[in-house]
């Protein structure tokens, strides 16, 4: 999938980065998938919000997995 984010600590511009949604990462717990960026880092709720991440392109399967991730983000945010 492709995500966009705003580099607020660098050039302030929007950038595109590749990512995958997976449960095969140390940050995934109890079968809850996480978003893993091309650099291998898992994307957390705080980074998602602060850097204004958005899904630019995702397959149907990835969208289903993202729904699980975003429902978990909402729970963590108290919504």
Secondary structure, 3 states (H helix, E strand, C coil): CEEEEECCCCCCCEEEEEEEEECCCCCCCCCCCEEEECCCCEECHHHHHHCCCEEEECCHHHHHHHHHHHHHHHHHCCC
